[in-house]
Amino acid sequence: MASVFSDIEMGPPIEVFKMVAEFNADPHPEKVNLSVGAYRGNDGKPWVLPVVRTVEAQMASDQTLNHEYLPVAGLPDFRTGACKMILGEEDPAIVQNRVAGVQALGGTGALKVAADFLRQNMKYEYVYVSTPTWENHKSLFTKAGFKVKEHRYWNAKTCSVDLEGMLEDLRTAPPKSVVILHAVAHNPTGTDPTQEQWKQIADVCEEKKLFVLMDCAYQGYTSGDLDKDAWSCRYFSQRGFEFFIAQSFSKNFGLYNERVGNLCVVCKDSDSKSKVLSQMELNVRVVWSNPSNHGARIVATVLNNPPLYAEWRESIKTMANRILFMREQLHQKLKAIGCPGNWDHIVQQQGMFSYTGLNEHQSEQMVKRFHIYMLKSGRISMAGLNSQNLDYVAKAINTVVTESMGQAQSRI
């Protein structure tokens, strides 16, 4: 008898996790993993932040802690601390009690809570995402019932933000549209709007009555400064927008497998906040019912303890500065060996990822010939670079770019 599942088609592999599996199985001695978005030290190994170790040890020895259910919306100290971290304690919305937090399963879970509420409760129909964007944006909102539209963002010729194209596309948005904006360290390009450009984006969002959903996965991790990386979110709040911020603590706390996220809800008044939160709790109840404690308690403990908070901020600087240094080093090495083209965008971009400009064929050659694992889009994780593999990566890039140019010339 055939299986009841016999008509189910095999789903396509998730590119980044497929690459991790291939990397792990590859015996090549010089293999390099630039695919996964996770921090690595200069030794190429994952780094557990010292402050995380400290808090975990405290939790393990604290006999007052138990495993009772948390509130449906999550650990209160975590939610409050997370919202204050992104908006600032003096933000008018915070001071006036117009902000709520909903603990979620990572940044993805926060986006899920937002998508379900905006579609089911607010009846929004369209969502605008950048071209390109993080792959989960499209999939998640499609499954939530949205019609996904794209706006221009990346200018491949200048390796910069196509602001005019972006604004032109957003001005055509129909009513009941949501726009997802990357708060800092745009994934996958690593290229963000300037503060002046953010103001123009806000003007169009206000003019077209677009509902703004900020995706903030890299606060502090981008520049090493929590306040600087929160500028766009704080600007929208101070302008009086009602909007959501999906926060992730995977990168800046190194809590990748703990799935610690928060949806920060900014409303016009406290009454609206309470109503929105009540509906989100009902939505959460039928998705994961109740959030997990461990990772959220780590974050809450750090955010609400000044000495631990200060230590954590230093760890953030350590991670951000190492990635910035890798950008500078890769840029210098590509220039020193005479790699064709302009590579200034490597140091102009920020955050974990760089959109190198390598095309799909060149990216595939990096994997097949040099065992340097990177996405076919040309995106690389700067955290995967270190002093041991930097020369090897730069020479490989030079080889595939030079050969591509030679092949192009031969066809003329």
C-alpha positions in Angstrom: 0.0 0.0 0.0 1.3 3.4 -1.0 2.0 6.0 1.7 -0.7 8.6 2.3 2.2 11.1 1.7 3.2 9.7 -1.7 1.9 12.7 -3.6 3.9 15.2 -1.5 6.8 16.8 -3.5 10.2 17.1 -2.1 10.8 20.7 -0.9 13.8 22.6 -2.2 16.8 22.7 0.2 17.3 25.9 2.2 20.4 27.3 0.6 22.4 28.5 3.6 21.8 25.3 5.7 22.5 23.1 2.7 25.9 24.9 2.4 26.6 24.4 6.1 26.1 20.7 5.7 28.2 20.5 2.5 31.0 22.5 4.3 30.9 20.2 7.3 31.3 17.2 5.0 34.1 18.7 2.9 37.5 17.3 3.8 39.4 20.0 1.9 42.1 21.5 4.3 41.6 25.1 3.1 37.8 25.1 3.1 36.1 28.4 4.3 32.5 28.9 5.4 31.3 32.4 4.4 27.6 31.4 4.1 26.2 31.2 7.6 25.3 34.4 9.5 26.9 33.6 12.8 29.8 35.2 14.5 33.2 33.5 14.6 36.3 34.6 16.4 39.7 34.9 14.7 40.2 31.2 15.4 37.2 30.4 13.3 35.1 29.1 16.2 31.8 30.2 17.7 32.2 32.6 20.7 30.0 32.4 23.7 30.0 35.8 25.3 31.5 35.8 28.8 28.6 37.7 30.2 26.3 34.9 28.9 28.4 32.3 30.7 28.2 34.4 33.9 24.4 34.7 33.8 23.9 31.0 32.9 26.0 30.0 35.9 24.0 32.3 38.1 20.7 30.8 36.8 21.9 27.3 37.3 22.6 27.9 41.0 19.5 30.1 41.7 17.2 27.8 43.7 14.3 30.3 43.4 14.0 29.8 39.6 11.5 27.2 38.4 10.0 26.0 35.1 6.5 27.4 35.4 4.9 28.9 32.3 5.7 32.5 31.5 2.9 35.0 30.6 1.7 34.4 27.0 3.4 37.7 25.9 6.6 36.6 27.5 9.0 37.5 30.4 8.0 41.1 31.4 11.6 42.2 32.3 12.8 41.0 28.9 10.0 42.7 26.9 10.4 46.0 28.7 14.2 45.9 28.5 14.2 45.0 24.8 11.8 47.9 23.9 13.9 50.4 25.9 17.1 49.1 24.3 15.8 49.8 20.8 13.9 53.1 21.4 15.9 54.6 24.3 14.6 55.1 27.8 13.7 58.8 27.1 11.7 58.1 24.0 8.3 59.8 24.3 6.4 56.5 23.5 8.3 54.8 26.3 7.7 57.6 28.8 4.0 57.9 27.8 3.4 54.1 28.2 2.5 53.7 24.5 4.9 50.7 23.9 4.3 47.0 24.3 6.6 44.0 23.8 5.8 40.5 22.7 8.4 37.9 23.3 8.9 35.7 20.2 10.9 32.8 18.8 13.7 34.9 17.5 13.4 37.7 14.9 11.5 35.3 12.7 8.9 34.7 15.4 8.5 38.4 15.9 7.9 38.9 12.2 5.3 36.0 12.3 3.4 37.7 15.1 3.4 41.0 13.2 2.3 39.3 9.9 -0.6 37.5 11.5 -1.8 40.6 13.3 -1.5 42.9 10.3 -3.3 40.4 8.0 -5.9 38.9 10.3 -6.7 41.8 12.6 -5.9 44.9 10.5 -6.8 43.4 7.0 -3.6 44.6 5.3 -3.2 43.0 1.9 0.2 43.9 0.5 3.7 43.8 1.8 6.6 45.6 0.2 10.1 44.1 0.5 13.4 45.3 -0.9 15.1 43.8 -3.9 17.0 41.8 -2.6 15.9 41.0 0.9 16.3 38.3 3.5 14.6 35.2 2.0 12.3 34.6 5.0 10.5 37.9 4.5 8.8 36.8 1.3 8.0 33.2 2.5 6.7 34.3 5.9 4.3 37.0 4.6 3.1 34.8 1.7 2.1 32.1 4.1 0.4 34.7 6.2 -1.8 35.6 3.2 -0.1 38.7 1.9 0.5 39.6 -1.7 4.2 40.3 -1.8 5.5 43.2 -3.9 9.1 44.3 -4.3 10.6 47.8 -4.3 14.0 48.6 -5.8 16.8 48.9 -3.3 20.2 47.7 -4.5 22.0 49.4 -7.4 24.4 46.8 -8.8 26.3 49.4 -10.9 27.1 51.7 -8.0 26.9 49.1 -5.2 24.7 51.5 -3.2 21.1 52.2 -2.3 18.8 53.0 -5.3 16.9 55.6 -3.3 15.0 57.1 -6.2 13.9 53.7 -7.4 12.8 52.7 -3.9 10.8 55.9 -3.3 9.2 55.7 -6.8 8.0 52.1 -6.1 6.7 52.9 -2.6 4.7 55.8 -4.0 2.8 53.4 -6.2 1.8 51.2 -3.2 -2.0 50.5 -3.0 -4.0 51.2 0.2 -3.5 48.7 3.1 0.1 48.1 2.4 2.9 47.2 4.8 6.6 47.9 4.1 9.4 45.9 5.7 12.4 48.1 6.4 15.8 46.8 7.5 16.6 49.0 10.5 20.4 48.6 10.2 22.9 46.3 8.4 20.6 45.5 5.5 20.6 41.7 4.8 22.0 40.7 2.3 23.6 43.9 0.9 25.1 45.4 4.0 24.2 48.8 2.5 22.0 51.2 4.5 20.3 54.5 3.8 21.9 57.7 5.2 20.1 59.6 7.9 18.9 62.1 5.2 17.7 59.2 3.0 15.8 57.7 6.0 14.0 61.0 6.4 12.9 60.8 2.7 11.8 57.2 3.2 9.7 58.3 6.3 8.1 61.1 4.3 6.9 58.7 1.6 5.7 56.2 4.2 3.7 58.9 5.9 2.4 60.3 2.6 1.2 56.9 1.4 0.0 55.7 4.9 2.3 52.7 4.7 2.5 50.6 7.8 6.1 50.3 8.7 7.6 47.1 10.1 11.3 47.5 11.0 13.4 44.4 11.1 16.3 44.9 13.5 18.6 41.9 13.8 21.9 43.7 14.3 21.6 46.4 16.9 25.0 47.1 18.4 26.5 44.4 16.3 26.8 46.7 13.3 28.8 49.6 14.5 29.5 48.5 18.1 27.2 51.3 19.4 23.7 50.3 20.4 22.4 53.9 20.1 23.9 54.5 16.7 22.4 51.3 15.3 19.0 52.2 16.6 18.8 55.6 14.9 16.2 54.7 12.2 13.8 53.1 14.7 14.1 56.0 17.1 13.6 58.5 14.3 10.3 56.9 13.2 9.1 56.8 16.8 10.0 60.5 17.4 8.1 61.4 14.2 5.0 59.9 15.7 4.6 56.7 13.6 2.6 53.8 14.9 4.8 50.9 13.8 6.4 47.6 14.8 10.0 46.6 15.3 11.0 42.9 15.1 14.1 42.5 17.3 16.5 39.6 17.3 19.1 38.8 20.0 20.7 36.0 18.1 23.6 38.1 16.8 24.3 40.6 19.5 24.1 38.1 22.4 25.3 35.1 20.4 22.1 33.2 21.4 21.5 31.7 18.0 19.8 28.4 19.1 17.9 30.0 22.0 15.6 31.8 19.6 15.2 35.1 21.6 13.2 37.7 19.8 10.8 40.6 20.6 8.1 42.4 18.7 8.1 46.1 19.9 4.7 47.7 19.3 4.6 51.5 19.2 1.1 53.0 19.4 -0.4 56.5 19.6 -1.9 55.9 23.1 -1.9 53.4 25.9 -5.4 52.3 25.2 -4.5 51.2 21.6 -1.4 49.5 23.0 -3.5 47.4 25.3 -6.0 46.4 22.6 -3.2 45.4 20.2 -1.4 43.4 22.8 -4.5 41.5 23.8 -5.1 40.4 20.2 -1.4 39.4 19.7 -1.6 37.3 22.8 -4.6 35.4 21.3 -2.6 34.9 18.1 0.5 33.7 20.0 -1.7 31.3 22.0 -2.5 29.3 18.9 1.1 29.3 17.4 3.5 28.5 20.2 1.2 29.0 23.1 3.9 30.2 25.5 7.5 31.4 25.0 10.6 29.8 26.4 12.5 31.1 29.4 16.2 30.5 29.2 17.4 32.8 26.6 15.0 35.6 27.5 16.1 35.5 31.1 19.7 35.8 30.1 18.9 38.9 28.0 16.7 40.4 30.7 19.3 39.9 33.4 22.0 41.6 31.4 19.7 44.5 30.3 18.6 45.2 33.8 22.0 44.9 35.6 24.3 47.9 35.0 27.7 46.1 35.5 26.6 43.2 33.3 25.2 45.6 30.7 28.4 47.5 30.5 30.4 44.2 30.1 28.0 43.1 27.3 28.4 46.4 25.5 32.2 45.8 25.4 31.7 42.4 23.9 29.5 43.9 21.2 32.3 46.3 20.4 34.7 43.3 20.2 32.6 41.6 17.6 31.7 44.6 15.6 35.4 45.8 15.5 36.7 42.4 14.4 34.2 42.4 11.5 35.1 46.0 10.5 38.8 45.0 10.6 38.1 42.1 8.3 36.4 44.4 5.8 39.4 46.7 5.8 41.8 43.8 5.4 39.8 42.2 2.5 39.6 45.5 0.8 43.3 46.2 1.1 44.3 42.7 -0.1 42.0 42.9 -3.2 43.5 46.2 -4.1 47.1 45.1 -3.4 46.8 42.1 -5.7 45.2 44.2 -8.4 41.8 42.5 -8.5 39.9 44.0 -11.4 37.1 46.4 -10.4 36.4 48.8 -7.6 36.1 47.1 -4.2 35.3 50.2 -2.1 31.8 48.9 -1.4 33.4 46.3 0.9 34.3 49.0 3.4 31.3 51.2 2.7 28.9 48.4 3.7 28.3 47.5 7.3 27.2 44.6 9.5 27.7 40.9 9.2 27.2 40.6 5.4 28.8 41.9 2.3 27.2 41.9 -1.2 30.5 41.3 -2.9 29.3 41.9 -6.5 30.3 38.4 -7.6 27.7 37.0 -10.0 26.1 33.5 -9.7 28.7 31.8 -11.9 31.6 33.4 -10.0 30.1 32.5 -6.7 29.6 28.9 -7.8 33.3 28.8 -8.9 34.3 30.0 -5.4 32.5 26.9 -4.0 33.4 24.3 -6.5 37.1 25.2 -7.2 38.2 26.8 -4.0 35.9 25.2 -1.4 34.9 28.7 -0.2 31.2 28.4 0.7 29.1 31.4 -0.1 25.6 32.1 -1.4 25.0 32.2 -5.1 23.9 35.8 -4.8 27.5 36.8 -4.0 26.7 37.4 -0.3 29.4 36.5 2.2 29.5 36.6 6.0 32.4 38.8 7.0 32.5 36.9 10.4 33.8 33.8 8.5 37.0 35.6 7.5 40.0 35.5 9.7 43.8 36.1 9.6 44.3 32.5 8.5 42.0 32.4 5.5 42.0 36.0 4.3 44.8 35.7 1.7 43.3 32.5 0.3 39.8 34.1 -0.1 41.2 37.3 -1.7 43.3 35.3 -4.2 40.2 33.1 -5.1 38.1 36.2 -5.7 40.8 37.7 -7.9 41.0 34.4 -9.9 37.3 34.1 -10.6 36.9 37.8 -11.5 40.0 37.9 -13.7 39.0 34.7 -15.5 35.4 36.0 -16.1 36.8 39.2 -17.6 39.1 37.2 -19.9 36.2 35.0 -21.0 34.0 38.1 -21.7 36.8 39.6 -23.8 37.2 36.4 -25.8 33.5 36.6 -26.8 33.8 40.1 -28.2 
